[in-house]
Amino acid sequence: MEPFDAQRIISLVEEVSPKDLGPIAKKGIRAAVKAGLFIMDRYEKPHEISYKGEIDLVTETDLEAEKIITDTLGGSKDAEIMAEESSLDSSLRDGTFWIIDPLDGTTNFAHGFPFFAPSVAYCRIESGRFQPLFGCIFIPCLRELFWAVKAGGSYLNTRRIRVSREKEISRALLATGFPYDVHQEPEGVVSALKEMLVAAQGIRRAGAAAIDLAYVACGRFEGFWEKKLKPWDTAAGQLLVEEAGGMLTDYRGGSYNPFVPEIIASNGLVHERMVQILQGFSV
């Protein structure tokens, strides 16, 4: 396993980042790591749980981790913060943004399942066109920091990563997730899962889209699909996959950004087959 050494990572960020993105990337990484270490400190302690929906929960740790991230970012004057627990407007609109999920995989965290991560992305939106510039996802239980800088590559701690080279979906390990309204509308989700299940070598559903995308970027998964995600679920992961040589589209093979309600991310080699299977389940 690639060792986690925050100072070595920061040094590498300075080395590989375009000049204007270096300070942004360092700030984003420090925020994600600080939040992740705080989350780990709370991991095995009792949690205060409330619900935003039938199965969509939030803990006090989400709220405190979000404050840690926003405080570390310093309320950047040149960038609006779009964060899961505090933003009232998560629509696609022009501007420069920090897009934050303080604790992706809250349900996992609340149940003691060690698959969760803070996710931090920096992007620019111009004339409705989404441009990811920096993204990082820190899995504190594994001490794995996935990060990417536009035109600088994708990394796991200090090792550059690439997507898998597997071409056959029958040999592919794929990941998916279920939307929070799956109890009300299970049919389409289950039907898509069935189609993919018989096509792929295996399917994993672990409940943290940001980590699923990081795993596509480093080749642990060949692909990932899901519906009804929010911008903070995929903003960092999009850049990780792109800079690692992968591909992202909607279910029909059209262009993707984190404000699109469906995603296919892959190594590019199994992408066409995933689109063939999933296009009939597009919204």
C-alpha positions as CSV (number, residue, x, y, z in Angstrom):
1,M,0.0,0.0,0.0
2,E,1.2,3.5,-0.9
3,P,2.2,5.1,2.4
4,F,0.4,8.3,3.6
5,D,2.8,11.1,4.1
6,A,1.0,14.5,4.1
7,Q,4.2,16.5,3.6
8,R,5.5,14.4,0.7
9,I,2.0,14.7,-0.9
10,I,2.1,18.5,-0.5
11,S,5.6,18.6,-2.1
12,L,4.4,16.6,-5.0
13,V,1.4,18.9,-5.4
14,E,3.7,21.8,-5.8
15,E,5.8,19.9,-8.3
16,V,3.0,18.7,-10.7
17,S,0.4,21.5,-10.4
18,P,0.1,24.3,-12.9
19,K,1.3,27.5,-11.1
20,D,-2.2,28.9,-10.6
21,L,-3.6,25.7,-9.1
22,G,-0.9,24.8,-6.7
23,P,-2.1,26.9,-3.8
24,I,-5.7,25.8,-4.4
25,A,-4.7,22.1,-4.4
26,K,-2.7,22.4,-1.2
27,K,-5.5,24.2,0.5
28,G,-8.1,21.6,-0.6
29,I,-5.9,18.7,0.5
30,R,-5.2,20.2,3.9
31,A,-9.0,20.7,4.4
32,A,-9.9,17.1,3.4
33,V,-7.2,15.6,5.5
34,K,-8.0,17.7,8.5
35,A,-11.7,16.7,8.2
36,G,-10.9,13.1,7.7
37,L,-8.7,12.8,10.8
38,F,-11.5,14.5,12.8
39,I,-14.0,12.0,11.4
40,M,-11.7,9.1,12.5
41,D,-11.5,10.5,16.0
42,R,-15.3,10.3,16.1
43,Y,-15.6,7.0,14.3
44,E,-16.2,4.6,17.3
45,K,-18.0,7.1,19.5
46,P,-21.9,7.5,19.8
47,H,-23.5,9.6,17.1
48,E,-26.3,12.1,17.1
49,I,-28.4,11.0,14.0
50,S,-31.1,13.0,12.3
51,Y,-32.9,12.3,8.9
52,K,-33.2,14.5,5.8
53,G,-35.3,11.8,4.2
54,E,-36.6,8.2,4.9
55,I,-33.1,6.7,4.6
56,D,-31.0,9.9,4.1
57,L,-29.3,10.6,7.4
58,V,-26.9,13.1,8.8
59,T,-24.8,13.1,12.0
60,E,-23.2,15.8,14.1
61,T,-19.9,14.7,12.6
62,D,-21.0,15.7,9.1
63,L,-21.8,19.2,10.3
64,E,-18.6,19.6,12.3
65,A,-16.5,18.2,9.4
66,E,-18.1,20.6,7.0
67,K,-17.2,23.5,9.3
68,I,-13.6,22.3,9.5
69,I,-13.4,22.2,5.7
70,T,-15.0,25.6,5.2
71,D,-12.8,27.2,7.9
72,T,-9.7,25.7,6.4
73,L,-10.6,26.9,3.0
74,G,-10.9,30.3,4.6
75,G,-14.2,31.3,3.0
76,S,-12.4,32.0,-0.3
77,K,-13.5,35.4,-1.6
78,D,-13.1,34.3,-5.2
79,A,-15.0,31.1,-4.9
80,E,-18.5,30.2,-3.6
81,I,-18.7,27.2,-1.3
82,M,-21.3,24.6,-2.4
83,A,-21.5,22.1,0.5
84,E,-23.9,19.3,1.2
85,E,-25.1,20.3,4.6
86,S,-25.3,24.0,4.3
87,S,-25.9,25.1,0.7
88,L,-29.4,26.2,-0.2
89,D,-28.6,26.4,-4.0
90,S,-26.9,23.5,-5.7
91,S,-28.0,24.4,-9.2
92,L,-25.7,24.7,-12.2
93,R,-24.8,28.3,-12.5
94,D,-21.8,30.3,-13.6
95,G,-19.0,31.1,-11.1
96,T,-16.1,29.6,-9.3
97,F,-16.9,27.0,-6.6
98,W,-15.5,24.8,-3.9
99,I,-17.9,21.8,-4.0
100,I,-17.7,19.8,-0.7
101,D,-19.1,16.6,0.7
102,P,-17.8,16.6,4.3
103,L,-18.6,12.9,4.8
104,D,-19.5,10.8,1.8
105,G,-20.9,7.6,3.2
106,T,-22.6,8.9,6.2
107,T,-24.8,5.8,6.6
108,N,-21.6,3.7,6.6
109,F,-20.0,5.9,9.2
110,A,-23.1,5.8,11.4
111,H,-23.1,1.9,11.3
112,G,-19.4,1.5,11.8
113,F,-18.8,0.4,8.3
114,P,-15.3,1.8,7.4
115,F,-16.1,3.1,3.9
116,F,-16.5,6.9,4.0
117,A,-14.5,10.0,3.0
118,P,-14.6,13.7,2.8
119,S,-14.5,15.0,-0.8
120,V,-13.3,18.5,-1.9
121,A,-13.4,19.9,-5.4
122,Y,-12.6,23.2,-7.0
123,C,-14.2,24.1,-10.3
124,R,-15.2,26.9,-12.7
125,I,-18.5,27.1,-14.5
126,E,-18.6,29.4,-17.6
127,S,-21.7,29.7,-19.9
128,G,-23.0,26.5,-18.3
129,R,-19.8,24.6,-19.0
130,F,-18.4,22.8,-16.0
131,Q,-14.6,22.8,-15.7
132,P,-13.1,20.7,-12.8
133,L,-9.7,22.1,-11.8
134,F,-8.9,20.2,-8.5
135,G,-10.4,17.3,-6.6
136,C,-9.4,15.1,-3.6
137,I,-11.0,12.3,-1.7
138,F,-9.5,11.2,1.6
139,I,-10.4,7.7,3.0
140,P,-9.2,8.0,6.6
141,C,-9.7,4.4,7.6
142,L,-7.2,3.4,4.8
143,R,-5.0,6.5,5.0
144,E,-5.6,6.9,1.2
145,L,-5.7,10.3,-0.3
146,F,-6.8,10.4,-3.9
147,W,-6.2,13.7,-5.6
148,A,-6.1,15.2,-9.1
149,V,-5.1,18.6,-10.6
150,K,-6.3,19.6,-14.1
151,A,-3.4,18.8,-16.5
152,G,-1.4,17.4,-13.7
153,G,-2.6,13.9,-13.4
154,S,-4.4,11.7,-10.7
155,Y,-2.6,10.3,-7.7
156,L,-3.1,8.0,-4.7
157,N,-1.0,9.5,-2.0
158,T,2.3,10.0,-4.0
159,R,1.8,7.4,-6.7
160,R,0.3,8.4,-10.1
161,I,-2.7,6.3,-11.0
162,R,-4.3,5.1,-14.2
163,V,-7.6,3.4,-15.0
164,S,-7.7,-0.3,-15.7
165,R,-6.9,-1.7,-19.1
166,E,-9.5,-4.4,-19.1
167,K,-11.5,-4.4,-22.3
168,E,-14.1,-7.1,-21.6
169,I,-17.1,-6.3,-19.4
170,S,-17.4,-10.0,-18.6
171,R,-14.1,-9.6,-16.7
172,A,-14.9,-6.2,-15.2
173,L,-15.6,-5.4,-11.6
174,L,-18.2,-2.7,-11.5
175,A,-19.7,-0.5,-8.7
176,T,-23.1,1.1,-8.3
177,G,-25.2,2.8,-5.7
178,F,-28.9,3.2,-4.9
179,P,-30.7,6.6,-4.7
180,Y,-32.3,7.7,-1.5
181,D,-35.8,7.2,-3.0
182,V,-35.2,3.6,-3.9
183,H,-37.9,2.5,-1.4
184,Q,-40.5,4.4,-3.5
185,E,-39.1,3.6,-6.9
186,P,-37.1,0.3,-6.8
187,E,-38.1,-1.1,-10.2
188,G,-35.7,0.8,-12.5
189,V,-32.8,0.5,-10.1
190,V,-33.2,-3.2,-9.6
191,S,-33.8,-3.9,-13.3
192,A,-30.6,-2.0,-14.3
193,L,-28.7,-3.9,-11.6
194,K,-30.0,-7.2,-12.9
195,E,-28.8,-6.4,-16.5
196,M,-25.4,-5.3,-15.3
197,L,-25.1,-8.3,-12.9
198,V,-25.3,-10.8,-15.7
199,A,-22.9,-8.8,-17.9
200,A,-20.1,-8.1,-15.5
201,Q,-17.7,-10.4,-13.6
202,G,-18.9,-8.8,-10.3
203,I,-20.8,-5.8,-8.8
204,R,-20.0,-4.0,-5.6
205,R,-22.3,-1.6,-3.8
206,A,-20.6,-0.1,-0.8
207,G,-22.4,3.2,-0.4
208,A,-20.0,6.0,-1.2
209,A,-20.0,7.4,-4.7
210,A,-16.9,9.5,-4.2
211,I,-14.8,6.4,-3.3
212,D,-16.3,4.4,-6.1
213,L,-15.1,7.0,-8.6
214,A,-11.6,7.1,-6.9
215,Y,-11.5,3.3,-7.3
216,V,-12.3,3.6,-11.0
217,A,-9.5,6.1,-11.4
218,C,-6.9,3.8,-9.8
219,G,-8.1,0.6,-11.6
220,R,-9.8,-1.2,-8.8
221,F,-13.1,-0.9,-10.6
222,E,-13.6,-0.9,-14.4
223,G,-16.7,1.1,-14.1
224,F,-19.4,2.8,-11.9
225,W,-23.0,3.9,-12.5
226,E,-25.7,5.5,-10.4
227,K,-28.7,7.9,-10.6
228,K,-29.8,10.9,-8.6
229,L,-26.5,11.9,-7.2
230,K,-25.7,15.5,-6.1
231,P,-22.8,17.7,-7.3
232,W,-20.7,17.1,-4.1
233,D,-21.0,13.3,-4.7
234,T,-19.0,13.4,-8.0
235,A,-17.3,16.7,-8.5
236,A,-13.9,15.5,-7.1
237,G,-14.3,12.1,-8.6
238,Q,-14.9,13.4,-12.1
239,L,-11.5,15.0,-12.3
240,L,-9.8,11.9,-10.8
241,V,-11.3,9.7,-13.5
242,E,-10.6,12.1,-16.3
243,E,-7.0,12.7,-15.3
244,A,-6.5,9.0,-14.9
245,G,-7.5,8.4,-18.5
246,G,-11.1,7.3,-17.9
247,M,-14.4,8.4,-19.3
248,L,-17.7,9.8,-17.9
249,T,-21.1,10.2,-19.6
250,D,-24.8,10.0,-18.8
251,Y,-26.6,6.8,-19.4
252,R,-27.1,7.6,-23.1
253,G,-23.5,8.4,-23.7
254,G,-23.9,12.1,-23.6
255,S,-21.7,14.7,-21.9
256,Y,-21.4,14.6,-18.1
257,N,-21.0,17.0,-15.3
258,P,-21.9,16.7,-11.6
259,F,-25.2,18.5,-12.1
260,V,-26.4,15.7,-14.5
261,P,-28.8,13.3,-12.7
262,E,-27.1,10.1,-13.9
263,I,-23.5,8.9,-14.4
264,I,-21.5,6.2,-16.0
265,A,-17.8,6.4,-15.2
266,S,-15.3,3.8,-16.6
267,N,-11.9,3.0,-17.9
268,G,-13.2,3.9,-21.4
269,L,-12.7,0.4,-22.7
270,V,-16.0,-1.0,-21.2
271,H,-17.9,2.2,-21.6
272,E,-19.7,1.5,-24.8
273,R,-21.1,-1.7,-23.4
274,M,-22.2,0.0,-20.2
275,V,-24.1,2.6,-22.2
276,Q,-25.7,-0.1,-24.3
277,I,-27.1,-1.7,-21.2
278,L,-28.0,1.4,-19.2
279,Q,-29.4,3.7,-21.9
280,G,-32.9,2.2,-21.5
281,F,-32.9,3.3,-17.9
282,S,-32.1,6.9,-18.6
283,V,-34.3,9.5,-17.0
